[in-house]
Amino acid sequence: MNKLNYRPDVDGLRAIAVLAVLGFHAFPTLFPGGFVGVDVFFVISGYLITRILLQAPQGEGIRIRSFYARRIVRIFPALIVVLAACLFAGWHTLLAAEYKQLGKHVFAGAGFVSNLALWFEAGYFDAVSESKPLLHLWSLGIEEQFYIFWPLALVAFTRYRCSPLPWVGATLLCSLCYSGLLVWQDRTQAFYSPLPRAWELLAGAVLGYMQHSNKHTVLLRLNGPATAWVGLLLLMMSVFFLRSSDMFPGLWALLPVIGAVFLLAGTPSSWLNSRLLAHPVMVNIGLISYPLYLWHWPLISFASIIHSGQPDWDVCLALLAASFLLATTTYQLVEKPIQKMVRKGEGKLVLTLLVTMMVLLGLMGKNVYDRDGLERIRYKTLIGLDAASQRDFVEWEHSGLITQSNCRIPFQFPGREYCLTKHVERPPTAALIGDSHAFHAYWGIAEALDQIGENLILVGRGACVPLIDYSRGRDEDLCQPHMNAMLSYAANEPNIKKIILVFRGRYLPNEADPQTQSRFRSSLERTLSRLLAAGKNVYYLLPVVEPGFDPRLCLGNLPFGRQSPMPCDISRSRDAEKTVLLRSIVMMVVKKYPNVELMDPNNYLCDGDICPVIRNTHPMFKDENHLSYSGSLFLGTTMPWSEHDRTNPRAP
C-alpha cells in the first residue's frame, strides 16, 4: 500500500474553510454563506481519515487502536484548553442561567455529543445562538461520531475483501436524500443530526479510497487543472451567495461539498493547488485551523453576551486577531510539545493524561449545570456591591445578630442550631414558629413586638411546615416530631400569649393531589384548634412574594457594565398564581376560626401589584425567596401587631 504523502494544498483548503467560518461569524453581511466552511471540513476529514486508515504497511491491516490514539492526541489538547478557558471566563463574566448553560455545553463537548445536545435547543442560525460560547462544537461531535463507525466499516470491508464503494455510495445517496427531505420538515435536526450529515464526510471518504486504490479511471477526469478551478468557484459561490435563510444543509450543501471534492481531486502540482492553496501563508493558517476554529467563536460569543448583541466591526476585528494569537500559541505551546512527547515514546502517559483531563472537565461542566450555574457561590464576588449593600447579604449566623447564649428551645437547620430571643434575660411572651422564612422574618417582627413590650422567640426548623402531625413525603428531616414538640412548647408555655405561624407557601404546589390537600387542611385545622384552645392569639402569615433570582442583580455593578436580565419589580398577582391552592385552603379553614388573624405581608411589601425588590437603596430579599435583614425590618415594623395599630385586622 502507498504511504500517505503530505499535501500542503490540503492545509490551504483548511485555511479557506476556517476563514469562511470566521468571516461568517464576525461579518455575516459580508460572508453570508461562510458557514459552509464546516461542510468543507467534513469533506477534508472524511478524505484524510480514510487515507490514514488505509496507509498501514502491507499485511498489518487497519490499526484501529492506533487510529483512535492518534485522534485523541490530535483533538484533545486544544479542546481541553478551550473548554477550561471558557469555564474560567464564564465564572468571571456570566450570570447564573448563562453559566448553567455553559456547564451543560462543556459536559456535552467533552463527551463529543454537542450536536445532540444542541439538537433539542434553538437552531444554529437563531439569535440565541450568540449566547452559546461552545455552539461550534456541534461539528466536532458529528466528526467524532463518524470516526466511531467508519473505521469499523473499513475493517469489515477489508477483512471480507469487499469493495466498499457500492455500499458507501448507496449510504451516501440515502443520507443526501434524507437531508434533502428533512431540511423541509425539521431544519434543526437536519443541521445537527449525524445521519443527514454523513454523506458529506462519506464524499471525502469515497475520494480518499479511490485515490488510494488507484483503480478507478473516473479520477483521471477529475485530475486536470480545470477541476480545481471549478471547485474553487463552487466554494466562492457558496460563501458569497448562500444565506442562512436558505434550506441548508439539504441539497444546497452540494455546492461546498462538490467544490471541496474537486479541490482535493485536482492535481497537487497544478497552479491553483501548488501556488495558491500551498502558499506558505495559507499552509500556516491551515496548520492552526483547528485551534483557530475552537477559539474564535467563544471570543465572539462572550463579546455578544457582554454587548447584548453583535459586537461592532472594530471589536470583531480585534477578536479575530486575538483568535489568531491564541490559536498560534495553542499550536506552538500545547499541540506541538504533546506531539513531540508522543514521538519520544511517551504516548501512553500522554493518552492517560488527556483522557483524564477531558473526563474531569466534563464532570466540572456537569457540576456547574446541576448546581444552577453555581449562583450562590459566584454572585457573592461576581457582583460588585458597596459596603452598605453588602450588609444586606451577610450570612446572619455570622453577623452578630444571632443570640449566642444557651437556650432550651433553639431554632434548627440541618446540622446547626441557633437561639433567637430578643431579650435573653426575660421569658418570651410571643413565639414565631416556622421554617427558614420564619427565620428571616424574625428580625423585623421581633423589633416591632419589642416596641409594644413583647419578647419574641423563634422556634422551628428549616424546610418544615409548622403544623401538627403534618409531613411532606418520607420526612427524612424529622420535621413532624420537631414541629409537634415546638407547637406543644408554645401552647403549654404560660408566658407566651401570641403565636405567629410562617412558612413558605410553595410547599403545597397547585398541582397537589387530593390526598395531600386533605392532609394539609386537616393538619391546619388541628393546629389552629390546639393553639386557640390553649388561649393563644394566633397569627397566620400568607406567603411572601418571591423574586426567583438573586437580588444582587438589581444592586451591584455587573461585569463589563451589564444590566440585570431580570425585572427588579415583582408582579404580586403573577406571584400569587403560584400559591392559589394554598391560599384557597387557608381561607377556607380560617373562616372556621374567626379569632385567627390572617395577615398578608404582601399588602405591606407591595404597592398595588408592584412589589419592589429594592426600597430606599436596600434589597427587600436576601436571595431568590428569603427576606433580607432590611426587608425583614421593613415588613415587621410596617405590619400591625397591636389592636391600636391595626386598621385592617383581616387582610387576606
C-alpha positions in Angstrom: 0.0 0.0 0.0 1.1 3.5 -0.7 2.3 5.7 2.1 0.2 8.9 2.6 2.2 11.8 1.4 1.8 15.3 3.0 -0.2 17.6 0.7 0.3 21.3 1.7 -2.7 22.2 -0.5 -4.9 20.3 1.9 -3.8 22.7 4.7 -4.6 25.5 2.3 -8.1 24.2 1.8 -8.4 24.0 5.6 -7.4 27.7 5.6 -10.2 28.6 3.2 -12.7 26.6 5.3 -11.8 28.2 8.6 -11.5 31.7 7.1 -15.0 31.3 5.7 -16.4 30.4 9.1 -14.6 33.2 10.8 -15.9 35.7 8.2 -19.5 34.5 8.7 -19.4 34.7 12.5 -17.6 38.1 12.6 -19.1 39.8 9.5 -22.2 37.9 8.4 -23.3 40.5 5.9 -20.0 40.3 4.0 -19.7 36.5 4.1 -23.4 35.4 4.3 -22.6 31.8 3.4 -19.4 31.4 5.3 -21.0 28.7 7.4 -20.3 26.3 4.6 -16.7 26.2 5.8 -17.8 23.5 8.2 -19.0 21.4 5.3 -15.6 21.7 3.7 -14.1 20.5 7.0 -16.4 17.4 6.9 -15.1 16.5 3.4 -11.5 17.0 4.4 -12.0 14.9 7.5 -13.6 12.0 5.6 -10.9 12.2 2.9 -7.9 12.3 5.3 -9.2 9.8 7.8 -9.8 7.3 5.0 -6.3 7.8 3.6 -4.8 7.5 7.1 -6.7 4.3 7.9 -5.6 2.7 4.6 -1.9 3.6 4.8 -0.9 0.8 7.1 2.1 -1.3 5.9 1.4 -4.3 3.8 0.0 -7.2 5.9 -0.8 -5.2 9.0 -4.3 -4.2 8.0 -6.2 -1.2 9.5 -4.9 -0.4 13.0 -8.0 0.8 14.9 -6.3 1.3 18.3 -3.5 3.3 16.8 -6.0 5.4 14.8 -8.1 6.3 17.9 -4.9 7.1 19.9 -3.8 9.5 17.2 -7.3 11.1 17.1 -7.1 11.7 20.9 -3.6 13.2 20.6 -4.8 15.4 17.7 -8.2 16.6 19.1 -8.0 16.6 22.9 -5.2 19.1 23.7 -6.6 22.2 22.1 -10.2 21.3 23.1 -9.2 20.8 26.7 -7.5 24.3 26.8 -10.6 26.0 25.2 -13.1 24.2 27.5 -11.1 25.1 30.6 -10.7 28.7 29.4 -14.5 29.0 28.8 -15.3 27.7 32.3 -12.8 30.2 33.7 -14.1 33.1 31.6 -17.7 32.2 32.3 -17.0 32.2 36.1 -16.0 35.8 35.9 -18.5 37.2 33.4 -21.7 35.0 33.0 -24.8 35.2 35.0 -26.2 32.1 36.6 -28.5 30.9 33.8 -25.8 31.6 31.2 -23.1 29.7 33.2 -25.5 26.8 33.8 -26.0 26.5 30.0 -22.2 26.8 29.5 -21.7 23.9 32.0 -24.1 21.8 30.0 -22.3 22.5 26.8 -18.9 21.8 28.4 -20.2 18.4 29.5 -21.6 17.7 26.0 -18.4 19.0 24.3 -16.2 16.8 26.5 -18.3 13.8 25.5 -18.4 14.9 21.8 -22.2 15.0 21.7 -22.7 18.7 21.4 -24.7 18.3 18.2 -27.1 16.0 20.0 -27.5 18.4 23.0 -28.0 21.4 20.6 -30.5 19.4 18.6 -33.1 20.0 21.3 -32.2 23.7 21.7 -32.6 26.6 19.4 -31.3 26.4 15.9 -27.8 27.3 14.7 -28.9 30.5 13.0 -31.2 31.7 15.8 -30.3 34.9 17.6 -30.0 32.9 20.9 -27.1 31.0 19.4 -24.9 34.0 20.1 -25.3 33.3 23.8 -23.7 29.8 23.5 -19.9 30.1 23.5 -19.5 26.4 22.7 -22.1 26.2 19.9 -19.5 25.5 17.3 -18.6 22.2 18.9 -21.6 20.6 17.2 -19.4 19.9 14.1 -16.7 18.2 16.3 -19.4 15.9 17.6 -20.5 14.9 14.2 -16.9 14.2 13.1 -16.2 12.1 16.2 -19.4 10.1 15.7 -18.3 9.4 12.1 -14.9 8.3 13.5 -16.6 5.6 15.6 -18.4 3.9 12.7 -16.3 4.5 9.6 -13.1 2.8 10.7 -15.1 -0.3 11.8 -16.8 -0.4 8.4 -13.5 -0.2 6.6 -12.1 -3.1 8.7 -15.1 -5.2 7.7 -14.7 -4.4 4.0 -11.0 -5.1 4.2 -11.5 -8.4 6.1 -14.0 -9.8 3.6 -12.1 -8.4 0.6 -15.2 -6.4 -0.5 -15.1 -3.1 -2.3 -16.7 -0.5 -0.1 -17.7 1.7 -3.0 -21.1 0.2 -3.8 -22.2 0.1 -0.1 -20.7 3.5 0.7 -22.1 5.0 -2.4 -25.6 3.8 -1.6 -25.3 5.1 2.0 -24.1 8.4 0.7 -27.1 8.8 -1.6 -29.5 7.7 1.2 -28.0 10.3 3.6 -28.1 13.0 0.9 -31.8 12.3 0.1 -32.7 12.2 3.7 -31.0 15.5 4.3 -32.9 17.0 1.3 -36.2 15.9 2.7 -35.5 16.5 6.4 -34.5 20.1 5.9 -38.0 21.0 4.9 -39.5 19.1 7.9 -37.1 19.8 10.8 -34.3 22.1 9.9 -32.7 21.9 13.3 -32.5 18.1 13.1 -31.2 18.2 9.6 -28.4 20.5 10.8 -27.3 18.7 13.9 -28.1 15.0 13.3 -25.2 12.9 12.1 -27.4 10.9 9.7 -28.3 13.7 7.2 -24.7 15.0 7.5 -23.0 11.6 6.9 -22.9 12.0 3.2 -20.6 15.0 3.4 -17.9 13.0 5.2 -18.5 10.0 3.0 -18.0 12.2 -0.1 -14.4 12.8 1.1 -14.1 9.2 2.2 -15.0 7.9 -1.3 -12.5 10.2 -2.9 -9.8 9.1 -0.4 -10.5 5.4 -1.1 -10.5 5.9 -4.9 -7.2 7.8 -4.8 -5.7 5.1 -2.5 -6.8 2.1 -4.6 -5.7 3.9 -7.8 -8.0 1.7 -9.9 -10.8 4.0 -10.9 -10.4 5.8 -14.2 -13.0 8.4 -13.2 -10.3 10.0 -11.2 -8.4 10.8 -14.5 -11.3 13.0 -15.5 -11.1 14.9 -12.1 -7.4 15.2 -12.1 -7.0 18.1 -14.5 -6.3 21.7 -13.5 -9.8 22.8 -14.5 -11.2 20.6 -11.8 -9.6 22.7 -9.0 -10.8 26.0 -10.6 -14.4 24.7 -10.7 -14.1 23.6 -7.1 -12.9 27.0 -6.0 -15.7 28.7 -8.0 -18.3 26.5 -6.2 -16.8 27.3 -2.8 -16.8 31.1 -3.5 -20.4 30.9 -4.8 -21.3 29.2 -1.6 -19.6 31.7 0.7 -21.0 34.8 -1.0 -24.4 33.8 -2.3 -25.8 31.3 0.1 -27.8 32.7 3.0 -28.7 31.4 6.5 -32.3 31.7 5.5 -31.8 29.1 2.7 -32.9 25.5 3.3 -29.5 24.4 4.4 -27.9 21.8 4.5 -30.2 19.8 2.2 -29.3 19.9 -1.5 -27.7 23.4 -1.1 -24.8 21.6 0.7 -23.8 20.0 -2.7 -22.2 23.3 -3.7 -19.4 23.4 -1.0 -19.1 19.6 -0.8 -18.5 19.2 -4.5 -16.3 22.2 -4.5 -14.1 20.6 -1.8 -14.1 17.3 -3.5 -12.9 18.9 -6.8 -10.1 20.8 -5.0 -8.9 17.6 -3.3 -9.2 15.6 -6.5 -7.2 18.2 -8.5 -3.6 17.7 -9.3 -1.5 18.8 -6.4 1.1 20.2 -8.8 -1.4 22.4 -10.7 -1.0 26.2 -10.4 -4.1 26.6 -8.1 -3.1 23.8 -5.7 0.6 24.4 -5.7 0.7 28.2 -5.8 -2.5 29.4 -4.1 -3.5 26.6 -1.7 0.1 25.6 -0.9 1.2 29.1 -0.4 3.1 29.4 3.0 0.5 31.8 4.4 -2.4 29.5 3.5 -0.5 26.5 4.9 0.3 28.2 8.1 -3.3 29.2 8.6 -4.3 25.6 7.8 -1.9 24.2 10.4 -3.6 26.3 13.1 -7.1 25.9 11.7 -8.3 23.6 14.4 -7.4 25.7 17.4 -8.4 28.8 15.4 -11.8 27.3 14.9 -12.1 26.4 18.6 -11.0 29.8 19.8 -12.8 32.3 17.6 -16.4 31.6 18.4 -16.1 31.7 22.3 -14.5 35.1 21.9 -17.3 36.4 19.7 -19.9 34.8 21.8 -18.7 36.2 25.1 -18.4 39.6 23.4 -22.0 39.3 22.1 -23.2 38.3 25.6 -21.5 41.3 27.2 -22.6 43.7 24.5 -26.2 42.2 24.4 -25.8 41.8 20.6 -23.4 41.5 17.7 -20.2 43.5 18.5 -19.1 46.4 16.4 -16.9 45.7 13.4 -13.7 47.0 15.1 -14.4 44.8 18.1 -14.8 41.8 15.8 -11.5 42.6 14.1 -9.8 42.7 17.4 -11.4 39.4 18.4 -10.3 37.7 15.2 -6.7 39.0 15.8 -6.9 37.6 19.4 -8.2 34.3 17.9 -5.1 34.0 15.6 -2.8 34.8 18.6 -4.5 32.2 20.8 -4.5 29.6 18.1 -0.8 30.1 17.3 0.0 30.0 21.0 -2.0 26.8 21.4 -0.4 25.2 18.4 3.1 26.1 19.4 2.9 25.6 23.2 0.4 22.8 23.5 -0.1 20.8 20.4 3.5 20.6 19.1 5.0 19.7 22.5 2.4 16.9 23.0 3.1 15.6 19.6 6.9 15.6 20.4 6.2 13.7 23.6 4.4 11.0 21.6 7.2 10.7 19.2 9.6 10.2 22.1 7.7 7.1 23.2 5.6 8.7 25.9 2.3 8.0 24.2 0.6 6.0 26.9 1.3 8.7 29.5 0.0 11.4 27.2 -3.2 9.5 26.4 -3.8 8.8 30.1 -3.4 12.5 31.0 -5.5 13.7 28.1 -8.4 11.4 28.7 -8.3 12.1 32.5 -8.3 15.8 31.9 -11.2 15.6 29.5 -13.3 13.5 31.9 -12.6 15.9 34.7 -13.6 18.9 32.6 -16.8 17.1 31.6 -17.6 16.4 35.2 -16.9 20.1 36.1 -19.3 21.1 33.4 -22.0 18.8 34.7 -21.4 20.1 38.3 -22.0 23.7 37.0 -25.2 22.6 35.3 -26.5 20.5 38.2 -25.9 23.4 40.7 -27.7 26.0 38.5 -24.6 27.9 37.5 -23.1 28.0 41.0 -25.1 31.2 41.6 -24.9 31.1 45.4 -21.1 30.9 45.3 -20.3 33.2 42.4 -22.7 36.1 42.9 -21.1 37.0 46.2 -17.9 38.0 44.4 -19.1 38.4 40.8 -21.4 41.3 41.5 -19.7 44.4 42.9 -21.6 45.8 45.9 -20.9 48.8 48.0 -20.3 48.4 51.8 -23.9 49.4 52.7 -25.4 46.9 50.2 -23.1 44.1 51.3 -24.5 44.3 54.8 -27.9 43.3 53.4 -26.4 40.0 52.2 -24.4 38.8 55.1 -24.8 35.4 56.5 -26.8 36.3 59.5 -25.5 33.5 61.7 -22.0 35.0 61.3 -23.1 38.7 61.7 -23.5 39.1 65.4 -27.3 39.3 65.0 -27.8 35.8 66.5 -28.2 35.4 70.2 -25.4 33.2 71.2 -26.5 32.5 74.7 -27.6 29.0 75.5 -31.4 28.4 75.4 -33.7 25.5 75.9 -35.5 25.7 72.6 -33.2 26.6 69.6 -34.3 27.0 66.0 -32.8 24.2 63.9 -31.2 23.9 60.5 -29.8 20.6 59.5 -26.5 20.4 61.4 -27.0 23.8 63.0 -28.9 25.3 65.9 -29.5 29.0 66.7 -31.1 30.7 69.7 -33.1 33.7 68.7 -34.7 35.7 71.5 -35.0 39.4 71.6 -34.3 39.6 75.3 -32.4 36.6 76.7 -32.9 37.7 80.3 -36.7 37.8 80.0 -39.1 35.0 79.3 -40.7 35.1 75.8 -44.2 36.4 75.5 -44.6 35.6 71.8 -43.4 32.8 69.6 -42.7 32.8 65.9 -42.9 29.2 64.6 -41.9 28.1 61.1 -39.2 27.3 58.6 -36.4 29.4 57.1 -38.9 32.0 56.0 -39.8 32.5 59.7 -36.1 32.7 60.5 -35.7 35.6 58.0 -38.9 37.3 59.1 -38.0 37.1 62.8 -35.8 40.3 62.9 -38.4 42.8 61.9 -41.3 41.1 63.9 -39.1 40.9 67.0 -38.3 44.6 66.7 -41.9 45.6 66.2 -43.1 43.5 69.2 -40.3 44.9 71.3 -41.8 48.3 70.8 -45.0 47.2 72.4 -43.3 45.4 75.3 -43.3 41.9 74.0 -40.4 39.5 73.8 -40.3 37.2 70.7 -38.6 33.8 70.4 -38.1 31.9 67.2 -38.6 28.1 67.2 -39.0 25.6 64.4 -36.8 24.0 61.7 -35.7 24.8 58.2 -37.8 23.4 55.4 -40.5 22.2 57.8 -44.2 23.2 58.0 -45.4 24.4 61.4 -48.5 22.2 61.6 -49.3 19.3 63.9 -48.8 15.8 62.5 -48.0 17.1 59.0 -45.1 15.9 56.9 -44.2 16.1 53.3 -43.1 12.7 51.8 -40.9 10.4 53.9 -40.0 13.1 56.4 -36.3 12.3 56.3 -35.5 15.6 58.1 -37.8 14.6 61.0 -39.9 17.7 60.6 -43.0 16.2 62.1 -41.7 15.3 65.6 -39.8 18.5 65.9 -42.7 20.7 64.8 -45.1 18.8 67.1 -42.7 19.5 70.0 -42.3 23.2 69.1 -46.1 23.7 68.9 -46.6 21.9 72.2 -44.0 24.0 73.8 -45.6 27.2 72.6 -49.1 26.1 73.6 -48.1 25.0 77.0 -45.8 27.9 77.9 -48.0 30.2 80.0 -45.9 33.4 79.3 -46.4 33.0 75.6 -49.6 34.8 74.6 -49.1 35.3 70.9 -48.1 32.7 68.3 -47.2 33.6 64.7 -47.1 30.8 62.0 -44.8 31.5 59.0 -43.6 29.1 56.3 -43.0 29.0 52.5 -46.3 28.6 50.6 -44.6 26.7 47.7 -44.5 23.6 49.9 -48.1 23.0 48.8 -48.0 23.2 45.0 -51.1 24.0 43.0 -51.0 20.5 41.4 -51.0 18.7 44.7 -53.2 15.6 44.7 -56.4 15.4 46.8 -54.8 13.3 49.5 -52.1 15.9 50.0 -54.7 18.7 50.1 -56.8 16.8 52.6 -53.7 16.1 54.8 -52.7 19.8 54.8 -56.2 21.0 55.6 -56.7 18.6 58.5 -53.3 19.5 59.9 -54.0 23.2 59.7 -57.4 22.8 61.5 -55.8 20.6 64.1 -53.1 23.2 64.8 -55.3 26.2 65.0 -57.8 24.3 67.3 -54.9 23.3 69.6 -53.4 26.8 69.9 -56.8 28.6 70.3 -57.8 26.0 72.9 -54.7 27.0 74.8 -55.8 30.6 74.9 -53.3 31.9 72.4 -53.6 34.8 70.0 -52.8 33.1 66.7 -51.5 34.9 63.6 -51.2 33.2 60.2 -49.0 34.9 57.6 -49.7 34.1 54.0 -46.6 33.6 51.7 -44.3 36.4 50.8 -43.8 37.2 47.2 -40.5 35.8 45.8 -38.2 37.4 43.2 -37.0 34.0 41.9 -33.4 35.4 41.3 -30.6 36.8 43.3 -31.5 40.4 44.2 -27.8 41.4 43.9 -28.5 41.6 40.2 -30.6 44.7 40.9 -27.9 46.4 43.0 -24.4 45.5 42.0 -22.1 46.5 39.3 -22.2 43.6 36.9 -19.1 42.7 34.9 -18.5 44.9 32.0 -21.4 47.1 32.9 -24.0 44.5 32.1 -27.6 45.2 33.1 -29.8 42.9 35.2 -31.6 40.4 32.9 -34.4 40.3 35.4 -37.1 42.9 36.1 -36.5 44.3 39.6 -40.2 44.6 40.4 -42.3 41.5 41.3 -45.8 41.3 40.0 -47.9 40.4 43.0 -50.8 38.9 41.0 -48.5 36.8 39.0 -46.6 35.6 42.0 -50.0 34.8 43.7 -50.8 32.4 40.9 -48.1 30.0 42.3 -49.9 29.7 45.6 -53.5 29.6 44.6 -54.2 26.2 46.1 -52.6 27.1 49.5 -54.4 30.4 49.7 -57.8 28.9 48.9 -57.4 26.1 51.6 -56.1 28.6 54.2 -59.0 31.0 53.5 -61.5 28.1 53.8 -60.0 26.9 57.1 -59.6 30.3 58.7 -63.3 31.1 58.1 -64.0 28.4 60.8 -61.7 30.2 63.3 -62.6 33.9 63.4 -60.2 34.6 66.2 -57.2 33.7 64.0 -55.6 36.8 62.5 -54.9 36.1 58.8 -52.3 38.5 57.5 -50.9 39.1 54.0 -47.4 40.5 54.2 -47.6 41.5 50.5 -50.1 44.2 51.5 -47.1 45.9 53.0 -44.3 44.8 50.8 -46.1 45.8 47.6 -47.5 49.0 46.1 -50.6 47.8 44.4 -49.5 45.0 42.0 -45.8 46.1 42.1 -43.5 44.7 44.8 -40.1 46.4 44.5 -37.1 44.3 45.0 -35.2 47.4 46.1 -36.6 50.0 48.5 -34.6 53.1 49.5 -31.5 51.5 48.0 -31.9 48.4 50.2 -32.9 45.0 48.9 -36.0 43.5 50.4 -34.7 40.0 49.7 -31.6 38.2 50.6 -31.8 35.6 47.8 -34.4 34.3 45.4 -37.0 33.8 48.1 -35.9 34.9 51.6 -36.3 38.3 53.1 -33.1 40.3 53.7 -32.4 42.0 57.1 -33.6 45.3 55.7 -36.7 43.6 54.2 -37.4 41.9 57.4 -37.2 45.2 59.4 -39.3 47.0 56.8 -42.0 44.3 56.8 -42.0 43.6 60.5 -42.2 47.2 61.6 -44.8 48.1 59.0 -47.3 45.3 59.8 -49.8 46.0 62.6 -49.1 43.8 65.7 -51.4 45.5 68.2 -55.1 46.4 68.2 -54.1 50.1 68.5 -52.2 49.9 65.2 -54.4 47.5 63.3 -56.7 49.3 60.8 -57.3 46.3 58.7 -57.1 43.3 61.1 -58.0 40.7 58.5 -56.0 41.4 55.3 -56.1 38.2 53.2 
